[in-house]
Amino acid sequence: MADMQAASLYQINTRVWLTELSRSLDKRATLDDIPDADLDHFAELGFDWVWLLSVWQTGPAARAISRSNPQWGREFAEMLPDLKDEDIAGSGFAIQGYTVHRDLGGASALTALRQRLRKRGLKLMLDFIPNHMAPDHPWIDEHPEYFVWGSEEDLAREPHNYCRVQTKNGSLILAYGRDPYFDGWPDTLQLNYGNPALQRAMIGELERIVGQCDGVRCDMAMLVLPEVFERTWGIPSQPFWPTATQRAQELVPGFCFMAEVYWDMEWNLQQQGFDYTYDKRLYDRLRDGHVRPVREHFQAGLDFQNKSARFLENHDEPRAAATFLLEVHEAAAVITFLSSGLRFFHQGQFEGRTKRISPHLVRAPEEPVNQRLAQFYDRLLAVLRQPAVRDGCWQLLECRPAWDGNWTADCFVAFSWTGKDGEKWLVAVNYSDHPSQCYVAIPWDTLEGQMWQLRDRMGMAHFERNGDELSAQGLYLDIPAWGYHIFDVNMV
């Protein structure tokens, strides 16, 4: 299990980062060229984890498909109007092998980078893609039985889900990797979890990864659950994750597993050994803008919540700055990142980038920095570095009507954090498009007989309140649309 209740993770698109670095250095940059100053900055911002996306070896087969797929090509050209072939390196999720990509400097460069991260107290997370492999993975020739096979009828009926592959064993019809709700990914081939030998081989791959990082983010982790796999392919299988997570943690105690997971299967995967699971449900509720489902989301047990990875964007989702109006973005961020669990941030989020970068591309478009968002995230990260909101006790608070008939108390989401040494923080957000009023119930029973100062660490609000009144009535708040407070509460 991860040792922090509210750790912070920063996701970086490794290939895009090195492309930008290559331009500044006027040479092809590898992991060895990443400046120490950048790593210092990540540590200073308060991150515990750095997730380097797309470090594994990809091959020419997937790259050729990425460059020739017309639908993807339109998406790439929209992202990069001056698109060149070299910008399309193939998806980082079409793995030819779990070795560090030679263009990134290979295994030695990753080892050296990991040592530099460790010196700064930073842990390294890498990708594990359990569902599929690239079309030119060595297993195609060596172990074709590791893949899902199809028939001539399958290929004729579903050419979007099957393909003909030439191997040293002859021509085979194999399935594209996919999830049950979409067409297959044509740059991948589906692994067969109904084959126990494949499961053992994938645990072997994981054993090699375990020695190179401190944790893995498992792509579409629910696709290999027996019930999902059989629904998709009609093939029964045994559970994979309990064995895989246990084996990794036997080799490296404390090794961390984060699941990309949807369809309300988060708890299932937490029970199978995952330290963190994506909290897409919270993201969707915030994006929809309805406050009550957001507040009700936080009524789940802390054993579940502490294992939730909270985000406003990642490489799969649209950019937060393109999804949320500016004031809504700030309110949603306060709710997301002041809750318990893993605080999951994405490269470009702090600068207000609006264009999502396809994982097939190695270059990002140039965009101006949104100065208001940059300043907002500077202040928010300073709050998140406080010991009480990292290692303290989190609690959802009740918000009561400010007066009879005032329904706007229902528009609030409020939390408290209590530090190990008694530090007190109170967070309140009016997640609505109109002013709202409420009394926030105070969770501390040590306020009576004293005056208390509430200082907003994100704004100018500064109150002094009588502890007896706070205990009896709660804290009265009148907050404008999408407004928020993060109060540091101290005795006067």
N, C-alpha and C positions, 0 to 999 in steps of 0.2 A: 504494500500500500504506500502511496505517496505520503510524505511526512509533513506536508503543509496543508492546512485547511484552505487557504486562499492563495495558492501560488500563481505566478504570472508567466505566460508563454508568449513568445514573439515568433510569428511565422515569416520566413524569408524565402522568396523565390530565388534559389541559389543561382540559377543560370542567368536570370535577369540581372541580379546583383553583380555577377562577374562580367557580364557584357558592359555594364556601365563603368565598372572599374577598368576594364580593358581600354575603353575610350580615354579615360583620364591618364592611364599609364602608357598609352600608345604601344601596347603589346597584349598578347592573349594572357589574361589573368587567370590564375588558378586559386585554389583555397589558400595556398601559401602567401598570396598577395593581399589577402584581406587585412586591412590595417589594424594594429592593436588598438588604435584610438576608437575604431568602431565597436570593438568588443568591450572596451572600457565604458563606452556610452551605453551599451545595453545593460551592463551591470549597474551603472549609475542611475538608470531609469527604474531599476528595481526588478528586472526580470530574473526569473529562476531558470527558465528554459528558453533555448533557441531551437526552433524547428526549421531545419534546412530541407526545403522541398526539392525533390528531383536531383539527388546526388548519384543515383545508381546508373549503371551502364545501360544505355539504349543503343539500338542498332539501326542499320540501313533499311530494313524492311518496314518498320513502323514509320520511320522518317519519310520514306517514299509515299506511304499511304497518306500521311499528314499533308504532304505537299501536293498530292493529286486529288484529294477529296474536294469536290466543288463546293459542298455546303460549308465545310470548314474554311475553305479558301475565302469565301465571302465574309465570314466572320473575322478572319485574320486581316483582310484588307480594310474592313471597317475600323478595326483597332489601329492598324498601322497603314495609313494611306500610301506611304513610301515603302511598302512591304517588299522584301527581297527573299530569295530562297533560303539564304543563310539564317534568316530570322526564324525559320520553321525547322526546329531540330527534332521534331517528333515528341509525342507526349512523354512526360516523365513517369507516367503510369503504365507505359508499355515497356516492361523491364526485359532486357536481354540477359541480365545476370546481376545478382546482388554483390557486385564489386563496384568500387567507386569509379565513376566515369573517368576515362583516361584524360579527357579534355579538362577535367577539374583538378587534375594533378594526381589521381589515383589514391590508393590506400594510405600511402605515407603522408600525403598532404592532409587527409582527413584526420589521421592520428595526431599530427602536429597541431592542427586547429583545435581538436578536442582538448589537448593539453593546455592550450592557451585559454580556452573557455573555462576549464577547470580552475586555473589559477585565479580566475575572477569570480568563482563560485557559481558558474553557469553550467547547466546540464544540456546535453545535446539530444535532440529527438530527430529521428529519421523515419522514412516511409517504409511500411510493409504492405504489400499489395497481395492479399491472399487469393483473390478470385481468379486471376488471369495472368498470362505471360505474353511477351511479344511473339510475333510469328516466327522469329528467327532465334528463339531460345534453344539452346542445345538439346533440351528434352524432346523437342519435336522429332529429332532423329533417334535419340538415345532411349526415350521412354514415351512413345506416342500413346501408350496406355494411360498416361497421366492426364490426358485431355478428354473432353466430351466429344464423342464421335457422332456423326450424322449419317444419313443415308442419301442416296440419289433423290429420293422423294422429298426428304427434308430440304435439300438444296434447291430443288425445283419450286417447292412450296414457299420457302422462307429464305430467299437469297440474301436478305438483310441480316440473317442470324447464322448462316453457315457459309463456308467457303471451301474450295478445293486447294489443298496444300501439297506441294511436291516435297517428298522426304526421301531419304536414302532407302527407305523401306517401300517406296512407291508412292502413288497418289492416294491421299486420304481426304475424306470430307470431315472437317472439324467445325465445332461451334465457335462463334465469336463469344468473347466475354460479354456478359450483360447482366442487367437486373430484370426482374420479371415484368416491369412496367414499360420498358423502352426497347427499341431495337438494339441489336448488338453493337459493340464498339469494334469497328472493322480493323483496328490496328492491334487487336489482342485476340488470344485464343483462350477458351474457357477450361479451367482446371477441373478435374473430376474428383470431387470430395467423396464420392461413393467408393473410390479405390483406396483401401487402407495404405497401400504403398505410397500413393501421392501424399496422403496426410503425413506419413513419416518423413517423406522428402521435404515437405514444406516446414516441418519442425526442424529439420536439418538446416534449411536456409535461415530460419529464425535464430538458430544457435550461432551461426556465423555473424549475423547482424548484432546479436547481443554483445559481442566483444568489441563492437565499433561505436557504441553510443550508450546513452543512459535510458532510452525509452523509444518506443515506436508509436507512430500514428498509423492505425490500421485502416486502410482504404475500404469503404463499403463493407464494414466488418460483418454486417448481418447477412450478407449474401451467402456465407458458408455455414450458417446455422442449418441444421438438418431439415427443419420445417420449410425454410425458404428455398433451400437447394432442391428439395424434392418437388416443391410446387413449381419451380422454374424448369426443371429438367426431367422430372419423373423418375429420379434416381434416389433411392434411399441411401442415407449416409449416417455415420456415427458423429457425435459431437467432436469438434476440433479444438475449440478455444480452451476448455478446461485443461486439456493435456498440454496445449501449446504454452499457455500462460504459466502453468505450474513448472514446466521444464525450464523456461527462460528464467524464472525467479529462483529455481534451484541453482542454476549456473551463476546468476548475478542477483543476490538478494536485493530487493528494492527496485529491480528493473520495472519500468513504468509502461503501461499499455493504455493508449487512448484510442477509442473507437469512433470512427465516423459511422453513425448509425441513425436510422430514421424508423418510421412506422411504429412508434411506441415500443421499441424493443430495447430501450436503454437499460431498464432494470434487469432484463434477461442477461444482457452482456455484463453488467456489473457483477451479477451472481456467478459469471463464468470466468472471473479473474481480471476484469478491466478496472483500472484505477480511475479512468475518466471516460465519459461518454458525451458525445456532442449533445448540446441542449438546443436543438433546432426548434423545438416546440416554443421555448421562450422567445427566440428570435422571431418566429412567425407571429406570435401574439403581439409583440412590440411593433412589428411592421404593420399589422392590421389596425393598431391604434386604439384597441378596446382595453380599458384599464382593468376591468374586473377579472377577465381571464388571466391577465398578467399577475395580479395580486394572488389569485387562487393558485397559480402555478407554484408560488412559494410556500404553500401549505403542505407540500410533500415533506416526508421525513428527512431529517438532516443526513441520515445515512445515504439517501439518494442524492440530495442536493450537493453535499460535499464532493461527490464524484461527477458533478456536471461541469462540462466545459462550456463556459458562457462566451458568446461572441456576437459581434454586430456585422462582421464580414469575414470571409476567408477566400481562398482561391476559387471556390465553387460558387459562392454567393455573389450577387451584385455588390458593388462598392456601397458602403453605408452612406457616403456623401452623395451618391446618386439615388439612393433609396428613400432616405429620410430628409424632410425639410430640416434646415440647420438647427432650429430650436428643438425640434423633435429628436434629432440626432443626439443632442446634448442630454436631453431628459432620458432617452433610451440607454445611453452610455452610463449614466449615473446608476440606473436600475441594474443594468447588466453587470457592471464591474464592481459595484458595492454589495452584491450578493455574495454568498459563500460559493466555494467551488474553484475551478481553474479559470483564471482570467486570460482569455485567449485573444490576442491582438494580431493584426495582419499588417505586413509591410505596406506602407502607403496610407494606412488609415489615419495616422496622426496628421499627415499633410493634407488630408481631404481629397485624395485622388478619387476620380469618378469613373475611371475605365478599368474594368476587370480584365486581367491579362490571362489569355488562354494558356493552359499548361503545355501546349504544343510550341509556344513561342519562347524565344530567349531574349527578346527586346521589348521594352515598354515604351509607350508614347510619352513624350514630354508633357508635363502638366504643371501649371503654377501651383504654389502652395497656398492653401486656404489659411490665411493668417489667424482668423478667429478660431478655427478648429485647432490649429497648432497650439495656440495659447490655451484653449480649453483643455486639451490633452496634457499639456505641461502641468497645469494645476491639478488635474485629476490624478495623474501618475504620482505627483507629490503626496496626495492623500493616500494613495494605495501603498506607498512606502512606509506609512506609519505602522508601528508594531501592532497596535490594537486592531487594525483592519486587515492584517495579514494572519496573525496567529490568535486573535481573540475569539470571543463567542458572538455569533451572529443570531439575530432574532427578528422575525417579522412582527411588526407592531400594529395594533388596532387603531383605526382612525374613526373617531366618533363625530356625529353631527355637531356643528358649531352652535346651532340653535334648532329648535323644533321646525321641521319642514325644510331644512337646508339639506338637500340630497347630495351636495357637491363633495361631502366627505367621502363618498364612494369613488371619487376621482383620484384618490391618493394611493401611493405605495410608500410605505415607511418601514425602515429597518433601524436596528441599533447594533452597534458593535461594542463589546465590553472587553477591555484588555486584561491581560493576566495580572497587572498591577492596579486594576480598577479604573483604567482610563475609559472615558465614556464618549461615544460618538453617536450622533443621531442623523439619519438620512431621511429626507422627505421629498417626494416628487409629485407634482400635480400633473398627471399624465392625461391631460385633456386640453381642448382648444378654447377654454374659457377660465376665468378666475375661479378659484375654489377655496373653501374654508373648512377647517376641521379642528378638533382637538386630538392630538396624537397621545395615546396612552404611553406613559413613561414606564420603562421596565425596571428601573432601579429603586430599591427600597431604602436607600441611604441619603435621600435628598432633604428630608425634613430638618427644619431648624437652621438652614443655611441659605444664603443667596448664591445663585449659580449664574455663571456667564456662559452664553452660547455664542460662539464665534463661527461664522460661516467661512469655511476654508476655500470656497469657490466664488464668493462674492463679498459684498460690503455689509451684509446684515450682521448686527451685533446686539444681542439682547442680554438684559439681566432679569432674572426671574426668581421669585420666592419659591424655595423648595417645597414648602407646605402646599402651595397652590399647584405646583407641578405634579406633586404626588396625588392630590385630590382630584384635580380636573384634567390634567394633561397639559400639553403645550399647544396653545392656540396658534394657528397658522392661517394666513391669508396670502395665497400664492398665485401669481398670474398664470396664464395659459402656458403649459409646458415648463413652468418654473420649478426650481429645486433648491434645497439647502443641504449642505453637508456640515453639520455643526460639531465642533469640538467643544465638549461640555466640561467646564471646570468650576471649582468652587471659587467664589470671589474672595 
